[in-house]
Amino acid sequence: MRCLHIYFSGRVQGVGFRYTSRYLAKKYNLCGWVRNLPDGRVELFIQGEEKVIEDYLKDLNEEFKGYILDTQIESAKIDESLKDFHIKF
């Protein structure tokens, strides 16, 4: 099990990034959340099997390859309370 805390910057708000993140997370059966930040970045918290997360991030980056300018990835502690993936507002 792996857990990552990721910040995406670029043109990542107003382009369906959060909804696509949720769609792909459900497709890959991952848990976590995504939200827009006031500074224009998108924050993503994702957990699941390492290979599955890699595939998820590959798909997400491919979908938004012209929009993501920078990605900051940090390891995080597993949150046992998460049972699904949702958008935080």
VOBAKE-373233 format. One record per residue: chain; residue number from 0; x, y, z of N, C-alpha, C, O, CB in turn. Coordinates in nm, 2 decimals. Atoms other than C-alpha are relative to their C-alpha. Glycine has a CB too. Layout:
// VOBAKE-373233
<unit->A	pos->NUM	n.x->X	n.y->Y	n.z->Z	ca.x->X	ca.y->Y	ca.z->Z	c.x->X	c.y->Y	c.z->Z	o.x->X	o.y->Y	o.z->Z	cb.x->X	cb.y->Y	cb.z->Z> .
...
// end
This chain:
// VOBAKE-373233
<unit->A	pos->0	n.x->0.08	n.y->-0.12	n.z->0.00	ca.x->0.00	ca.y->0.00	ca.z->0.00	c.x->0.09	c.y->0.12	c.z->0.00	o.x->0.19	o.y->0.13	o.z->0.07	cb.x->-0.10	cb.y->0.00	cb.z->0.12> .
<unit->A	pos->1	n.x->-0.08	n.y->-0.13	n.z->0.01	ca.x->0.13	ca.y->0.35	ca.z->-0.09	c.x->-0.10	c.y->0.11	c.z->0.01	o.x->-0.21	o.y->0.10	o.z->-0.03	cb.x->0.08	cb.y->0.00	cb.z->-0.14> .
<unit->A	pos->2	n.x->0.08	n.y->-0.12	n.z->-0.01	ca.x->0.00	ca.y->0.69	ca.z->-0.02	c.x->0.09	c.y->0.12	c.z->-0.05	o.x->0.20	o.y->0.14	o.z->0.00	cb.x->-0.05	cb.y->0.02	cb.z->0.14> .
<unit->A	pos->3	n.x->-0.07	n.y->-0.11	n.z->0.06	ca.x->0.10	ca.y->1.01	ca.z->-0.21	c.x->-0.08	c.y->0.13	c.z->0.02	o.x->-0.20	o.y->0.13	o.z->0.01	cb.x->0.04	cb.y->-0.02	cb.z->-0.14> .
<unit->A	pos->4	n.x->0.06	n.y->-0.13	n.z->-0.01	ca.x->0.03	ca.y->1.38	ca.z->-0.15	c.x->0.06	c.y->0.08	c.z->-0.12	o.x->0.18	o.y->0.10	o.z->-0.12	cb.x->0.02	cb.y->0.07	cb.z->0.14> .
<unit->A	pos->5	n.x->-0.05	n.y->-0.06	n.z->0.12	ca.x->0.06	ca.y->1.56	ca.z->-0.49	c.x->-0.06	c.y->0.14	c.z->-0.02	o.x->-0.18	o.y->0.16	o.z->0.00	cb.x->-0.03	cb.y->-0.09	cb.z->-0.12> .
<unit->A	pos->6	n.x->0.05	n.y->-0.13	n.z->0.04	ca.x->0.04	ca.y->1.92	ca.z->-0.60	c.x->0.03	c.y->0.02	c.z->-0.15	o.x->0.15	o.y->0.00	o.z->-0.19	cb.x->0.07	cb.y->0.11	cb.z->0.09> .
<unit->A	pos->7	n.x->-0.01	n.y->-0.03	n.z->0.15	ca.x->-0.02	ca.y->2.00	ca.z->-0.97	c.x->-0.01	c.y->0.15	c.z->-0.02	o.x->-0.10	o.y->0.21	o.z->0.03	cb.x->-0.10	cb.y->-0.08	cb.z->-0.08> .
<unit->A	pos->8	n.x->0.01	n.y->-0.14	n.z->0.04	ca.x->0.05	ca.y->2.34	ca.z->-1.11	c.x->0.00	c.y->0.01	c.z->-0.15	o.x->0.04	o.y->-0.08	o.z->-0.22	cb.x->0.11	cb.y->0.09	cb.z->0.06> .
<unit->A	pos->9	n.x->0.01	n.y->-0.02	n.z->0.14	ca.x->-0.01	ca.y->2.49	ca.z->-1.45	c.x->-0.15	c.y->0.05	c.z->-0.02	o.x->-0.20	o.y->0.12	o.z->0.06	cb.x->0.03	cb.y->-0.12	cb.z->-0.09> .
<unit->A	pos->10	n.x->0.14	n.y->-0.04	n.z->0.02	ca.x->-0.35	ca.y->2.54	ca.z->-1.61	c.x->-0.09	c.y->-0.13	c.z->0.04	o.x->-0.14	o.y->-0.20	o.z->-0.05	cb.x->-0.03	cb.y->0.04	cb.z->-0.15> .
<unit->A	pos->11	n.x->0.07	n.y->0.12	n.z->-0.05	ca.x->-0.52	ca.y->2.27	ca.z->-1.39	c.x->-0.13	c.y->0.03	c.z->0.07	o.x->-0.20	o.y->-0.06	o.z->0.11	cb.x->0.09	cb.y->-0.06	cb.z->0.10> .
<unit->A	pos->12	n.x->0.13	n.y->-0.04	n.z->-0.05	ca.x->-0.83	ca.y->2.46	ca.z->-1.27	c.x->-0.09	c.y->0.04	c.z->-0.12	o.x->-0.04	o.y->0.11	o.z->-0.21	cb.x->0.01	cb.y->0.10	cb.z->0.11> .
<unit->A	pos->13	n.x->0.10	n.y->-0.04	n.z->0.11	ca.x->-1.14	ca.y->2.50	ca.z->-1.49	c.x->0.01	c.y->-0.08	c.z->-0.12	o.x->-0.04	o.y->-0.04	o.z->-0.23	cb.x->0.02	cb.y->0.14	cb.z->-0.03> .
<unit->A	pos->14	n.x->-0.02	n.y->0.08	n.z->0.11	ca.x->-1.04	ca.y->2.22	ca.z->-1.72	c.x->-0.05	c.y->-0.15	c.z->0.02	o.x->-0.02	o.y->-0.23	o.z->-0.06	cb.x->0.14	cb.y->0.00	cb.z->-0.05> .
<unit->A	pos->15	n.x->0.05	n.y->0.13	n.z->-0.03	ca.x->-1.21	ca.y->1.92	ca.z->-1.56	c.x->0.10	c.y->-0.09	c.z->0.07	o.x->0.08	o.y->-0.21	o.z->0.08	cb.x->-0.05	cb.y->-0.07	cb.z->-0.12> .
<unit->A	pos->16	n.x->-0.11	n.y->0.08	n.z->-0.06	ca.x->-0.90	ca.y->1.81	ca.z->-1.37	c.x->-0.05	c.y->-0.08	c.z->0.12	o.x->-0.03	o.y->-0.20	o.z->0.13	cb.x->0.11	cb.y->0.09	cb.z->0.05> .
<unit->A	pos->17	n.x->0.05	n.y->0.07	n.z->-0.12	ca.x->-1.08	ca.y->1.72	ca.z->-1.04	c.x->-0.10	c.y->-0.11	c.z->-0.04	o.x->-0.09	o.y->-0.22	o.z->0.02	cb.x->-0.07	cb.y->0.10	cb.z->0.09> .
<unit->A	pos->18	n.x->0.10	n.y->0.10	n.z->0.04	ca.x->-1.36	ca.y->1.53	ca.z->-1.22	c.x->0.07	c.y->-0.12	c.z->-0.07	o.x->0.03	o.y->-0.23	o.z->-0.05	cb.x->-0.11	cb.y->0.06	cb.z->-0.09> .
<unit->A	pos->19	n.x->-0.07	n.y->0.10	n.z->0.06	ca.x->-1.12	ca.y->1.34	ca.z->-1.43	c.x->0.08	c.y->-0.08	c.z->0.10	o.x->0.09	o.y->-0.20	o.z->0.09	cb.x->0.10	cb.y->0.06	cb.z->-0.11> .
<unit->A	pos->20	n.x->-0.07	n.y->0.07	n.z->-0.11	ca.x->-0.91	ca.y->1.26	ca.z->-1.12	c.x->-0.09	c.y->-0.10	c.z->0.07	o.x->-0.05	o.y->-0.21	o.z->0.10	cb.x->0.06	cb.y->0.11	cb.z->0.09> .
<unit->A	pos->21	n.x->0.09	n.y->0.09	n.z->-0.07	ca.x->-1.21	ca.y->1.12	ca.z->-0.95	c.x->-0.04	c.y->-0.12	c.z->-0.09	o.x->-0.05	o.y->-0.23	o.z->-0.04	cb.x->-0.13	cb.y->0.08	cb.z->0.04> .
<unit->A	pos->22	n.x->0.04	n.y->0.11	n.z->0.09	ca.x->-1.32	ca.y->0.92	ca.z->-1.26	c.x->0.11	c.y->-0.10	c.z->-0.01	o.x->0.08	o.y->-0.22	o.z->0.00	cb.x->-0.03	cb.y->0.06	cb.z->-0.14> .
<unit->A	pos->23	n.x->-0.11	n.y->0.10	n.z->0.01	ca.x->-0.98	ca.y->0.76	ca.z->-1.30	c.x->0.03	c.y->-0.07	c.z->0.13	o.x->0.06	o.y->-0.19	o.z->0.13	cb.x->0.13	cb.y->0.08	cb.z->-0.04> .
<unit->A	pos->24	n.x->-0.02	n.y->0.07	n.z->-0.13	ca.x->-0.95	ca.y->0.69	ca.z->-0.92	c.x->-0.10	c.y->-0.11	c.z->0.02	o.x->-0.07	o.y->-0.21	o.z->0.07	cb.x->0.00	cb.y->0.11	cb.z->0.11> .
<unit->A	pos->25	n.x->0.11	n.y->0.10	n.z->-0.01	ca.x->-1.28	ca.y->0.51	ca.z->-0.93	c.x->0.03	c.y->-0.12	c.z->-0.09	o.x->0.01	o.y->-0.23	o.z->-0.06	cb.x->-0.14	cb.y->0.06	cb.z->-0.02> .
<unit->A	pos->26	n.x->-0.03	n.y->0.10	n.z->0.10	ca.x->-1.17	ca.y->0.32	ca.z->-1.24	c.x->0.11	c.y->-0.09	c.z->0.05	o.x->0.10	o.y->-0.21	o.z->0.03	cb.x->0.05	cb.y->0.07	cb.z->-0.14> .
<unit->A	pos->27	n.x->-0.11	n.y->0.08	n.z->-0.05	ca.x->-0.85	ca.y->0.21	ca.z->-1.07	c.x->-0.02	c.y->-0.05	c.z->0.15	o.x->0.06	o.y->-0.11	o.z->0.21	cb.x->0.12	cb.y->0.08	cb.z->0.00> .
<unit->A	pos->28	n.x->0.04	n.y->0.04	n.z->-0.14	ca.x->-1.03	ca.y->0.15	ca.z->-0.73	c.x->0.10	c.y->0.05	c.z->0.10	o.x->0.15	o.y->-0.02	o.z->0.19	cb.x->0.00	cb.y->-0.15	cb.z->0.01> .
<unit->A	pos->29	n.x->-0.09	n.y->-0.07	n.z->-0.10	ca.x->-0.81	ca.y->0.40	ca.z->-0.54	c.x->-0.08	c.y->0.09	c.z->0.09	o.x->-0.19	o.y->0.13	o.z->0.06	cb.x->0.10	cb.y->0.09	cb.z->-0.08> .
<unit->A	pos->30	n.x->0.07	n.y->-0.08	n.z->-0.10	ca.x->-0.90	ca.y->0.60	ca.z->-0.23	c.x->0.08	c.y->0.13	c.z->0.00	o.x->0.20	o.y->0.14	o.z->-0.03	cb.x->0.00	cb.y->-0.07	cb.z->0.13> .
<unit->A	pos->31	n.x->-0.06	n.y->-0.13	n.z->-0.02	ca.x->-0.83	ca.y->0.97	ca.z->-0.16	c.x->-0.09	c.y->0.11	c.z->-0.03	o.x->-0.22	o.y->0.10	o.z->-0.02	cb.x->0.12	cb.y->0.01	cb.z->-0.09> .
<unit->A	pos->32	n.x->0.08	n.y->-0.11	n.z->0.02	ca.x->-0.95	ca.y->1.31	ca.z->-0.25	c.x->0.09	c.y->0.10	c.z->-0.09	o.x->0.21	o.y->0.09	o.z->-0.11	cb.x->-0.04	cb.y->0.07	cb.z->0.13> .
<unit->A	pos->33	n.x->-0.06	n.y->-0.10	n.z->0.08	ca.x->-0.87	ca.y->1.61	ca.z->-0.48	c.x->-0.07	c.y->0.13	c.z->0.03	o.x->-0.19	o.y->0.13	o.z->0.05	cb.x->-0.01	cb.y->-0.04	cb.z->-0.15> .
<unit->A	pos->34	n.x->0.06	n.y->-0.13	n.z->-0.02	ca.x->-0.93	ca.y->1.98	ca.z->-0.44	c.x->0.08	c.y->0.11	c.z->-0.07	o.x->0.20	o.y->0.10	o.z->-0.09	cb.x->-0.02	cb.y->0.04	cb.z->0.15> .
<unit->A	pos->35	n.x->-0.07	n.y->-0.12	n.z->0.05	ca.x->-0.85	ca.y->2.32	ca.z->-0.60	c.x->0.05	c.y->0.08	c.z->0.12	o.x->-0.01	o.y->0.08	o.z->0.23	cb.x->-0.10	cb.y->0.09	cb.z->-0.08> .
<unit->A	pos->36	n.x->-0.06	n.y->-0.09	n.z->-0.10	ca.x->-0.63	ca.y->2.55	ca.z->-0.40	c.x->-0.01	c.y->0.15	c.z->-0.05	o.x->-0.02	o.y->0.17	o.z->-0.17	cb.x->0.15	cb.y->-0.04	cb.z->0.02> .
<unit->A	pos->37	n.x->0.01	n.y->-0.14	n.z->0.04	ca.x->-0.66	ca.y->2.93	ca.z->-0.39	c.x->0.11	c.y->0.06	c.z->-0.09	o.x->0.09	o.y->0.15	o.z->-0.16	cb.x->-0.01	cb.y->0.08	cb.z->0.12> .
<unit->A	pos->38	n.x->-0.11	n.y->-0.05	n.z->0.08	ca.x->-0.32	ca.y->2.97	ca.z->-0.55	c.x->0.00	c.y->-0.05	c.z->-0.15	o.x->0.10	o.y->-0.03	o.z->-0.22	cb.x->0.13	cb.y->-0.03	cb.z->0.06> .
<unit->A	pos->39	n.x->0.01	n.y->0.05	n.z->0.13	ca.x->-0.43	ca.y->2.80	ca.z->-0.87	c.x->0.04	c.y->-0.15	c.z->-0.02	o.x->0.03	o.y->-0.20	o.z->-0.13	cb.x->0.07	cb.y->0.08	cb.z->-0.09> .
<unit->A	pos->40	n.x->-0.05	n.y->0.13	n.z->0.01	ca.x->-0.28	ca.y->2.46	ca.z->-0.80	c.x->-0.12	c.y->-0.10	c.z->0.03	o.x->-0.22	o.y->-0.06	o.z->0.08	cb.x->0.12	cb.y->-0.03	cb.z->0.09> .
<unit->A	pos->41	n.x->0.09	n.y->0.10	n.z->-0.04	ca.x->-0.47	ca.y->2.13	ca.z->-0.75	c.x->0.08	c.y->-0.10	c.z->0.09	o.x->0.19	o.y->-0.14	o.z->0.06	cb.x->-0.06	cb.y->-0.08	cb.z->-0.13> .
<unit->A	pos->42	n.x->-0.06	n.y->0.09	n.z->-0.10	ca.x->-0.40	ca.y->1.91	ca.z->-0.45	c.x->-0.07	c.y->-0.13	c.z->-0.01	o.x->-0.19	o.y->-0.14	o.z->-0.01	cb.x->-0.01	cb.y->0.06	cb.z->0.15> .
<unit->A	pos->43	n.x->0.05	n.y->0.13	n.z->0.01	ca.x->-0.44	ca.y->1.54	ca.z->-0.47	c.x->0.06	c.y->-0.09	c.z->0.11	o.x->0.18	o.y->-0.09	o.z->0.13	cb.x->0.04	cb.y->-0.06	cb.z->-0.14> .
<unit->A	pos->44	n.x->-0.04	n.y->0.10	n.z->-0.10	ca.x->-0.42	ca.y->1.27	ca.z->-0.20	c.x->-0.05	c.y->-0.13	c.z->-0.05	o.x->-0.17	o.y->-0.15	o.z->-0.06	cb.x->-0.06	cb.y->0.04	cb.z->0.15> .
<unit->A	pos->45	n.x->0.04	n.y->0.13	n.z->0.07	ca.x->-0.42	ca.y->0.92	ca.z->-0.34	c.x->0.07	c.y->-0.12	c.z->0.08	o.x->0.19	o.y->-0.11	o.z->0.11	cb.x->0.04	cb.y->0.00	cb.z->-0.15> .
<unit->A	pos->46	n.x->-0.06	n.y->0.12	n.z->-0.07	ca.x->-0.36	ca.y->0.58	ca.z->-0.18	c.x->-0.06	c.y->-0.13	c.z->-0.07	o.x->-0.17	o.y->-0.14	o.z->-0.11	cb.x->-0.03	cb.y->0.00	cb.z->0.15> .
<unit->A	pos->47	n.x->0.03	n.y->0.13	n.z->0.06	ca.x->-0.36	ca.y->0.22	ca.z->-0.31	c.x->0.13	c.y->-0.07	c.z->-0.03	o.x->0.23	o.y->-0.04	o.z->0.02	cb.x->-0.08	cb.y->0.02	cb.z->-0.13> .
<unit->A	pos->48	n.x->-0.12	n.y->0.08	n.z->0.04	ca.x->-0.12	ca.y->-0.04	ca.z->-0.46	c.x->0.09	c.y->0.09	c.z->-0.08	o.x->0.04	o.y->0.16	o.z->-0.17	cb.x->-0.04	cb.y->-0.13	cb.z->-0.07> .
<unit->A	pos->49	n.x->-0.10	n.y->-0.08	n.z->0.07	ca.x->0.20	ca.y->0.12	ca.z->-0.59	c.x->-0.02	c.y->0.00	c.z->-0.15	o.x->-0.02	o.y->0.10	o.z->-0.22	cb.x->0.14	cb.y->-0.04	cb.z->0.04> .
<unit->A	pos->50	n.x->0.01	n.y->0.01	n.z->0.15	ca.x->0.16	ca.y->-0.01	ca.z->-0.95	c.x->-0.12	c.y->0.06	c.z->-0.05	o.x->-0.12	o.y->0.12	o.z->-0.15	cb.x->0.01	cb.y->-0.15	cb.z->-0.04> .
<unit->A	pos->51	n.x->0.13	n.y->-0.05	n.z->0.04	ca.x->-0.20	ca.y->0.09	ca.z->-0.96	c.x->0.01	c.y->0.16	c.z->0.00	o.x->-0.04	o.y->0.22	o.z->-0.09	cb.x->-0.11	cb.y->-0.05	cb.z->0.09> .
<unit->A	pos->52	n.x->-0.02	n.y->-0.15	n.z->-0.01	ca.x->-0.11	ca.y->0.45	ca.z->-0.85	c.x->0.09	c.y->0.05	c.z->-0.12	o.x->0.06	o.y->0.15	o.z->-0.18	cb.x->0.07	cb.y->0.04	cb.z->0.13> .
<unit->A	pos->53	n.x->-0.09	n.y->-0.04	n.z->0.12	ca.x->0.17	ca.y->0.46	ca.z->-1.12	c.x->-0.09	c.y->0.00	c.z->-0.12	o.x->-0.07	o.y->0.10	o.z->-0.20	cb.x->0.11	cb.y->-0.10	cb.z->-0.01> .
<unit->A	pos->54	n.x->0.09	n.y->0.00	n.z->0.12	ca.x->-0.09	ca.y->0.36	ca.z->-1.39	c.x->-0.10	c.y->0.12	c.z->0.00	o.x->-0.12	o.y->0.18	o.z->-0.10	cb.x->-0.07	cb.y->-0.13	cb.z->-0.01> .
<unit->A	pos->55	n.x->0.10	n.y->-0.11	n.z->-0.02	ca.x->-0.34	ca.y->0.61	ca.z->-1.25	c.x->0.07	c.y->0.14	c.z->-0.04	o.x->0.01	o.y->0.22	o.z->-0.12	cb.x->-0.05	cb.y->0.01	cb.z->0.14> .
<unit->A	pos->56	n.x->-0.07	n.y->-0.13	n.z->0.03	ca.x->-0.08	ca.y->0.90	ca.z->-1.26	c.x->0.04	c.y->0.01	c.z->-0.14	o.x->0.04	o.y->0.12	o.z->-0.20	cb.x->0.12	cb.y->0.01	cb.z->0.09> .
<unit->A	pos->57	n.x->-0.03	n.y->0.00	n.z->0.15	ca.x->0.03	ca.y->0.80	ca.z->-1.61	c.x->-0.12	c.y->0.04	c.z->-0.08	o.x->-0.10	o.y->0.13	o.z->-0.17	cb.x->0.05	cb.y->-0.14	cb.z->-0.04> .
<unit->A	pos->58	n.x->0.13	n.y->-0.03	n.z->0.07	ca.x->-0.33	ca.y->0.82	ca.z->-1.73	c.x->-0.03	c.y->0.15	c.z->0.02	o.x->-0.07	o.y->0.22	o.z->-0.07	cb.x->-0.11	cb.y->-0.09	cb.z->0.04> .
<unit->A	pos->59	n.x->0.04	n.y->-0.14	n.z->-0.03	ca.x->-0.39	ca.y->1.15	ca.z->-1.55	c.x->0.10	c.y->0.10	c.z->-0.07	o.x->0.05	o.y->0.20	o.z->-0.12	cb.x->0.01	cb.y->0.02	cb.z->0.15> .
<unit->A	pos->60	n.x->-0.10	n.y->-0.09	n.z->0.06	ca.x->-0.07	ca.y->1.31	ca.z->-1.68	c.x->-0.02	c.y->0.00	c.z->-0.15	o.x->0.00	o.y->0.10	o.z->-0.22	cb.x->0.14	cb.y->-0.05	cb.z->0.03> .
<unit->A	pos->61	n.x->0.03	n.y->0.00	n.z->0.15	ca.x->-0.15	ca.y->1.19	ca.z->-2.04	c.x->-0.12	c.y->0.08	c.z->-0.03	o.x->-0.12	o.y->0.15	o.z->-0.13	cb.x->-0.02	cb.y->-0.15	cb.z->-0.04> .
<unit->A	pos->62	n.x->0.13	n.y->-0.08	n.z->0.03	ca.x->-0.50	ca.y->1.34	ca.z->-2.02	c.x->0.02	c.y->0.15	c.z->0.01	o.x->-0.04	o.y->0.22	o.z->-0.07	cb.x->-0.10	cb.y->-0.04	cb.z->0.11> .
<unit->A	pos->63	n.x->-0.03	n.y->-0.15	n.z->-0.02	ca.x->-0.36	ca.y->1.68	ca.z->-1.90	c.x->0.14	c.y->0.04	c.z->-0.04	o.x->0.19	o.y->0.13	o.z->0.02	cb.x->-0.03	cb.y->0.03	cb.z->0.14> .
<unit->A	pos->64	n.x->-0.14	n.y->-0.03	n.z->0.04	ca.x->-0.02	ca.y->1.68	ca.z->-2.07	c.x->0.03	c.y->0.14	c.z->-0.04	o.x->0.14	o.y->0.19	o.z->-0.02	cb.x->0.05	cb.y->-0.10	cb.z->-0.10> .
<unit->A	pos->65	n.x->-0.02	n.y->-0.13	n.z->0.04	ca.x->-0.07	ca.y->2.02	ca.z->-2.21	c.x->-0.03	c.y->0.11	c.z->0.10	o.x->-0.02	o.y->0.23	o.z->0.08	cb.x->-0.08	cb.y->0.03	cb.z->-0.12> .
<unit->A	pos->66	n.x->0.05	n.y->-0.09	n.z->-0.11	ca.x->-0.20	ca.y->2.17	ca.z->-1.88	c.x->0.09	c.y->0.00	c.z->0.12	o.x->0.11	o.y->0.10	o.z->0.19	cb.x->-0.14	cb.y->-0.04	cb.z->0.04> .
<unit->A	pos->67	n.x->-0.09	n.y->0.01	n.z->-0.12	ca.x->0.04	ca.y->2.04	ca.z->-1.61	c.x->0.14	c.y->0.05	c.z->-0.03	o.x->0.20	o.y->0.00	o.z->-0.12	cb.x->0.00	cb.y->-0.15	cb.z->0.05> .
<unit->A	pos->68	n.x->-0.13	n.y->-0.05	n.z->0.02	ca.x->0.35	ca.y->2.24	ca.z->-1.58	c.x->0.10	c.y->-0.05	c.z->0.10	o.x->0.22	o.y->-0.06	o.z->0.08	cb.x->0.00	cb.y->0.16	cb.z->0.01> .
<unit->A	pos->69	n.x->-0.09	n.y->0.05	n.z->-0.11	ca.x->0.49	ca.y->2.11	ca.z->-1.25	c.x->-0.08	c.y->-0.09	c.z->0.09	o.x->-0.20	o.y->-0.07	o.z->0.11	cb.x->0.06	cb.y->0.12	cb.z->0.08> .
<unit->A	pos->70	n.x->0.06	n.y->0.10	n.z->-0.09	ca.x->0.41	ca.y->1.82	ca.z->-1.02	c.x->0.10	c.y->-0.02	c.z->0.12	o.x->0.21	o.y->-0.05	o.z->0.10	cb.x->-0.03	cb.y->-0.14	cb.z->-0.07> .
<unit->A	pos->71	n.x->-0.07	n.y->0.02	n.z->-0.12	ca.x->0.53	ca.y->1.80	ca.z->-0.66	c.x->-0.06	c.y->-0.12	c.z->0.07	o.x->-0.18	o.y->-0.12	o.z->0.11	cb.x->0.00	cb.y->0.13	cb.z->0.10> .
<unit->A	pos->72	n.x->0.05	n.y->0.13	n.z->-0.06	ca.x->0.50	ca.y->1.45	ca.z->-0.50	c.x->0.07	c.y->-0.02	c.z->0.13	o.x->0.20	o.y->-0.02	o.z->0.14	cb.x->0.02	cb.y->-0.12	cb.z->-0.10> .
<unit->A	pos->73	n.x->-0.05	n.y->0.03	n.z->-0.13	ca.x->0.54	ca.y->1.37	ca.z->-0.14	c.x->-0.06	c.y->-0.13	c.z->0.05	o.x->-0.18	o.y->-0.15	o.z->0.03	cb.x->-0.02	cb.y->0.12	cb.z->0.11> .
<unit->A	pos->74	n.x->0.06	n.y->0.12	n.z->-0.06	ca.x->0.50	ca.y->1.04	ca.z->0.04	c.x->-0.08	c.y->0.04	c.z->0.12	o.x->-0.05	o.y->0.14	o.z->0.19	cb.x->0.11	cb.y->-0.10	cb.z->0.05> .
<unit->A	pos->75	n.x->0.09	n.y->-0.04	n.z->-0.11	ca.x->0.22	ca.y->1.05	ca.z->0.30	c.x->-0.03	c.y->-0.13	c.z->0.08	o.x->-0.01	o.y->-0.24	o.z->0.03	cb.x->-0.13	cb.y->0.07	cb.z->-0.05> .
<unit->A	pos->76	n.x->0.05	n.y->0.11	n.z->-0.08	ca.x->0.09	ca.y->0.83	ca.z->0.58	c.x->-0.13	c.y->-0.05	c.z->-0.05	o.x->-0.22	o.y->0.03	o.z->-0.08	cb.x->0.00	cb.y->0.05	cb.z->0.15> .
<unit->A	pos->77	n.x->0.13	n.y->0.06	n.z->0.04	ca.x->-0.19	ca.y->0.59	ca.z->0.49	c.x->-0.11	c.y->0.05	c.z->0.10	o.x->-0.09	o.y->0.06	o.z->0.22	cb.x->0.01	cb.y->-0.15	cb.z->0.01> .
<unit->A	pos->78	n.x->0.12	n.y->-0.04	n.z->-0.07	ca.x->-0.53	ca.y->0.72	ca.z->0.60	c.x->-0.10	c.y->-0.11	c.z->-0.01	o.x->-0.18	o.y->-0.12	o.z->-0.10	cb.x->-0.06	cb.y->0.14	cb.z->-0.06> .
<unit->A	pos->79	n.x->0.09	n.y->0.12	n.z->0.00	ca.x->-0.73	ca.y->0.41	ca.z->0.70	c.x->-0.15	c.y->0.04	c.z->0.00	o.x->-0.23	o.y->-0.04	o.z->-0.03	cb.x->0.03	cb.y->-0.08	cb.z->0.13> .
<unit->A	pos->80	n.x->0.14	n.y->-0.04	n.z->0.01	ca.x->-1.05	ca.y->0.62	ca.z->0.72	c.x->-0.05	c.y->0.02	c.z->-0.14	o.x->-0.18	o.y->0.02	o.z->-0.16	cb.x->-0.02	cb.y->0.13	cb.z->0.08> .
<unit->A	pos->81	n.x->0.04	n.y->-0.02	n.z->0.14	ca.x->-1.06	ca.y->0.67	ca.z->0.34	c.x->-0.05	c.y->-0.13	c.z->-0.05	o.x->0.02	o.y->-0.23	o.z->-0.05	cb.x->0.11	cb.y->0.06	cb.z->-0.08> .
<unit->A	pos->82	n.x->0.06	n.y->0.12	n.z->0.06	ca.x->-1.29	ca.y->0.42	ca.z->0.17	c.x->-0.03	c.y->0.02	c.z->-0.14	o.x->-0.07	o.y->-0.08	o.z->-0.21	cb.x->-0.13	cb.y->-0.03	cb.z->0.08> .
<unit->A	pos->83	n.x->0.03	n.y->-0.03	n.z->0.14	ca.x->-1.34	ca.y->0.59	ca.z->-0.16	c.x->0.08	c.y->0.13	c.z->-0.05	o.x->0.16	o.y->0.17	o.z->0.03	cb.x->-0.15	cb.y->0.02	cb.z->-0.03> .
<unit->A	pos->84	n.x->-0.07	n.y->-0.12	n.z->0.05	ca.x->-1.23	ca.y->0.89	ca.z->-0.37	c.x->-0.11	c.y->0.11	c.z->-0.02	o.x->-0.21	o.y->0.08	o.z->-0.08	cb.x->0.08	cb.y->-0.03	cb.z->-0.13> .
<unit->A	pos->85	n.x->0.10	n.y->-0.10	n.z->0.02	ca.x->-1.41	ca.y->1.22	ca.z->-0.36	c.x->0.07	c.y->0.14	c.z->-0.03	o.x->0.19	o.y->0.16	o.z->-0.01	cb.x->-0.08	cb.y->0.01	cb.z->0.13> .
<unit->A	pos->86	n.x->-0.05	n.y->-0.14	n.z->0.02	ca.x->-1.37	ca.y->1.59	ca.z->-0.45	c.x->-0.04	c.y->0.08	c.z->0.12	o.x->-0.15	o.y->0.08	o.z->0.17	cb.x->-0.07	cb.y->0.06	cb.z->-0.13> .
<unit->A	pos->87	n.x->0.02	n.y->-0.09	n.z->-0.11	ca.x->-1.33	ca.y->1.83	ca.z->-0.17	c.x->-0.03	c.y->0.14	c.z->-0.06	o.x->0.04	o.y->0.19	o.z->-0.15	cb.x->0.12	cb.y->0.01	cb.z->0.10> .
<unit->A	pos->88	n.x->0.03	n.y->-0.13	n.z->0.05	ca.x->-1.50	ca.y->2.17	ca.z->-0.22	c.x->0.02	c.y->0.10	c.z->0.12	o.x->0.00	o.y->0.22	o.z->0.10	cb.x->-0.15	cb.y->0.01	cb.z->-0.04> .
// end
